[in-house]
Amino acid sequence: MRLYNTKSRKIEEFKPRVEGKVSMYTCGPTVYHFAHIGNLRSYICEDVLVKSLRYAGYDVKRVMNITDVGHLTSDADTGEDKMLKGAKREHKTVLEIADFYTKAFFKDFTDLGNAMPDVVEPATHCIPEFIHMIEVLLEKGYAYKAGENVYFDTSKLENYYVFSNGSVEEDDLMVGVRDDVDEDTNKRNKSDFVLWFTKSKFDDQELKWESPWGYGYPGWHIECSCISIKHLGEYMDIHCGGVDNIFPHHTNEVAQSESYLGHPWCNYWFHVHHLIDRNGKMSKSAGDFVTVSTLKEKGYDPLVYRFFCLQSHYRKPLEFSYDVLDNQVKAFDKLIKRIAALSDDGDVDSAVFDEFRKRFEDAVTDDCNTSMALTVVYDALKAETNDATKKALIASFDEVLSLDLLKKAEESKKDASSGEDEETVRFVTEKIEERKAAKKAKDFAKADAIRQELLDKGIVIEDTREGVKWHRA
């Protein structure tokens, strides 16, 4: 596996700490609203990464958090908690909001073909772990108390901006920097961030816990550090997220985790670029965003959106429009029809199977090159081999692509023959297979006779690039 590492800014040969095993953490949603399809693009790409690693033979353990407390509306530790904002918007409790939108998120998540992570942990389940890490950071001198809050002291680090070689200005991915970073006058340094909130301005916060520093709640960044260490240990192979997580969230995770542990923490950082539309980056704050439910209401299969995402590289911005999605529907339907035309005849040709499986694996393990992987799919369908081999390859490829290709092909067959009784469908299918075998044996007289037999019964067959089609005359 070769991966682009955000920390080194280059593609590297992936080498896990433990041979054959991969520990991976992906930043989960803040469950105060529905996830939009831009958020979900990141999860699709992360799912492909997990499945590509498993396809290549790795044993992967993937952990995801659920942020149900502590994520403020500003990256500068100002504003209100997003969960509280959601609760006020819908006149519900924070826990009711968290439960509803967590379930909604995973419904969308799985509808898009994503496999559930091995571990999902809500932040509110880990308060003792947060408190312990903060206590250790205070003892080591990496944190301080001011204005009733606890802050991480970034001046204690030789290099806080680990993703930009020491300078915010140097890195155009530092998308989290805001003009209001220095609003909090309690901080010693502009870049310091909150580990634990107890300030009176947050008295309306519903979720609070006792701590050595007063009644309060954790900052957002501490959550991912503690949850990942709790389930993956002191070392992690791959940390995933969107590019908007690079700063300040992932920068702060590295700062507090390595200060707490006393050693390097995560070797590889995998970041997915934005989904954009004609107005720019899709975001909840803009108020106008597209969800999976929106797509369904408009008649789109969620897996068509996944198919759309797979045609672009995860490190490139992807532009969404309904016109583009309509084209993807046509391309996806055409692919399904080509697969539906395949028969079960013959035995799998192991040499051809191994050749194409290797080509597919080479694509997905080359920094998750999904567009090349899809090219391999089409090449396999055009290959000079029998249909059984092609179907076996499609099944194999779909372990990573997760487009339900064979299932949808079967559904397509049923739709094509809807309105016909089972006996007619079975008869026509058998005759088409007989004709195919005759043509393969170069018995063209028999093939023509079968065509005429069907025509006499009012059934027209057509040879197309996607296979043999039939309909009533």
Secondary structure as the mmCIF struct_conf table of DSSP 4:
data_model
#
loop_
_struct_conf.conf_type_id
_struct_conf.id
_struct_conf.beg_label_comp_id
_struct_conf.beg_label_asym_id
_struct_conf.beg_label_seq_id
_struct_conf.end_label_comp_id
_struct_conf.end_label_asym_id
_struct_conf.end_label_seq_id
STRN STRN1 ARG A 2 ASN A 5
TURN_TY1_P TURN_TY1_P1 THR A 6 ARG A 9
STRN STRN2 LYS A 10 GLU A 13
BEND BEND1 ARG A 17 VAL A 18
TURN_TY1_P TURN_TY1_P2 GLU A 19 GLY A 20
STRN STRN3 LYS A 21 THR A 26
STRN STRN4 THR A 30 THR A 30
TURN_TY1_P TURN_TY1_P3 VAL A 31 TYR A 32
BEND BEND2 HIS A 33 HIS A 33
HELX_LH_PP_P HELX_LH_PP_P1 PHE A 34 HIS A 36
HELX_RH_AL_P HELX_RH_AL_P1 ILE A 37 TYR A 55
TURN_TY1_P TURN_TY1_P4 ALA A 56 GLY A 57
STRN STRN5 ASP A 59 ILE A 66
STRN STRN6 THR A 67 THR A 67
BEND BEND3 VAL A 69 VAL A 69
STRN STRN7 LEU A 72 LEU A 72
BEND BEND4 THR A 73 SER A 74
TURN_TY1_P TURN_TY1_P5 ASP A 75 ALA A 76
BEND BEND5 ASP A 77 ASP A 77
BEND BEND6 GLY A 79 GLY A 79
STRN STRN8 ASP A 81 ASP A 81
HELX_RH_AL_P HELX_RH_AL_P2 LYS A 82 GLU A 90
TURN_TY1_P TURN_TY1_P6 HIS A 91 HIS A 91
BEND BEND7 LYS A 92 LYS A 92
HELX_RH_AL_P HELX_RH_AL_P3 VAL A 94 ASP A 111
TURN_TY1_P TURN_TY1_P7 LEU A 112 GLY A 113
HELX_LH_PP_P HELX_LH_PP_P2 ASN A 114 PRO A 117
BEND BEND8 ASP A 118 ASP A 118
STRN STRN9 VAL A 119 PRO A 122
HELX_RH_3T_P HELX_RH_3T_P1 ALA A 123 HIS A 125
HELX_RH_AL_P HELX_RH_AL_P4 ILE A 127 GLU A 139
TURN_TY1_P TURN_TY1_P8 LYS A 140 GLY A 141
BEND BEND9 TYR A 142 TYR A 142
STRN STRN10 ALA A 143 ALA A 146
TURN_TY1_P TURN_TY1_P9 GLY A 147 GLU A 148
STRN STRN11 ASN A 149 PHE A 152
HELX_RH_3T_P HELX_RH_3T_P2 THR A 154 LYS A 156
BEND BEND10 LEU A 157 GLU A 158
BEND BEND11 TYR A 160 TYR A 160
TURN_TY1_P TURN_TY1_P10 VAL A 162 GLY A 166
TURN_TY1_P TURN_TY1_P11 VAL A 168 GLU A 170
TURN_TY1_P TURN_TY1_P12 ASP A 172 LEU A 173
TURN_TY1_P TURN_TY1_P13 VAL A 175 GLY A 176
TURN_TY1_P TURN_TY1_P14 ASP A 179 ASP A 182
TURN_TY1_P TURN_TY1_P15 THR A 185 ASN A 186
BEND BEND12 ARG A 188 ASN A 189
TURN_TY1_P TURN_TY1_P16 LYS A 190 SER A 191
STRN STRN12 PHE A 193 PHE A 197
HELX_RH_3T_P HELX_RH_3T_P3 SER A 200 PHE A 202
TURN_TY1_P TURN_TY1_P17 ASP A 203 ASP A 204
BEND BEND13 GLU A 206 GLU A 206
STRN STRN13 TRP A 209 TRP A 209
TURN_TY1_P TURN_TY1_P18 PRO A 212 TRP A 213
BEND BEND14 TYR A 215 TYR A 215
STRN STRN14 GLY A 216 GLY A 216
STRN STRN15 TYR A 217 PRO A 218
HELX_RH_AL_P HELX_RH_AL_P5 TRP A 220 LEU A 232
BEND BEND15 GLU A 234 GLU A 234
STRN STRN16 MET A 236 GLY A 242
HELX_RH_3T_P HELX_RH_3T_P4 VAL A 243 ASN A 245
HELX_RH_PI_P HELX_RH_PI_P1 ILE A 246 HIS A 250
HELX_RH_AL_P HELX_RH_AL_P6 THR A 251 LEU A 261
BEND BEND16 GLY A 262 HIS A 263
STRN STRN17 CYS A 266 VAL A 272
HELX_LH_PP_P HELX_LH_PP_P3 HIS A 273 HIS A 274
STRN STRN18 LEU A 275 ASP A 277
TURN_TY1_P TURN_TY1_P19 ARG A 278 ASN A 279
STRN STRN19 GLY A 280 LYS A 281
BEND BEND17 LYS A 284 LYS A 284
TURN_TY1_P TURN_TY1_P20 SER A 285 ALA A 286
BEND BEND18 GLY A 287 GLY A 287
HELX_RH_AL_P HELX_RH_AL_P7 VAL A 292 GLU A 297
TURN_TY1_P TURN_TY1_P21 LYS A 298 GLY A 299
HELX_RH_AL_P HELX_RH_AL_P8 PRO A 302 LEU A 310
TURN_TY1_P TURN_TY1_P22 GLN A 311 GLN A 311
BEND BEND19 SER A 312 SER A 312
TURN_TY1_P TURN_TY1_P23 TYR A 314 ARG A 315
BEND BEND20 LYS A 316 LYS A 316
STRN STRN20 LEU A 318 GLU A 319
HELX_RH_AL_P HELX_RH_AL_P9 TYR A 322 ALA A 340
TURN_TY1_P TURN_TY1_P24 ALA A 341 ALA A 341
BEND BEND21 GLY A 346 GLY A 346
HELX_RH_AL_P HELX_RH_AL_P10 SER A 350 VAL A 364
TURN_TY1_P TURN_TY1_P25 THR A 365 THR A 365
STRN STRN21 ASP A 366 ASP A 366
TURN_TY1_P TURN_TY1_P26 ASP A 367 ASP A 367
HELX_RH_AL_P HELX_RH_AL_P11 THR A 370 LYS A 382
BEND BEND22 ALA A 383 THR A 385
HELX_RH_AL_P HELX_RH_AL_P12 ASP A 387 LEU A 401
HELX_RH_AL_P HELX_RH_AL_P13 LEU A 405 ALA A 416
TURN_TY1_P TURN_TY1_P27 SER A 417 GLY A 419
BEND BEND23 GLU A 420 GLU A 420
HELX_RH_AL_P HELX_RH_AL_P14 GLU A 422 LYS A 440
TURN_TY1_P TURN_TY1_P28 ALA A 441 LYS A 442
HELX_RH_AL_P HELX_RH_AL_P15 PHE A 444 ASP A 456
TURN_TY1_P TURN_TY1_P29 LYS A 457 GLY A 458
STRN STRN22 ILE A 459 THR A 464
TURN_TY1_P TURN_TY1_P30 ARG A 465 GLU A 466
STRN STRN23 GLY A 467 ARG A 472
#
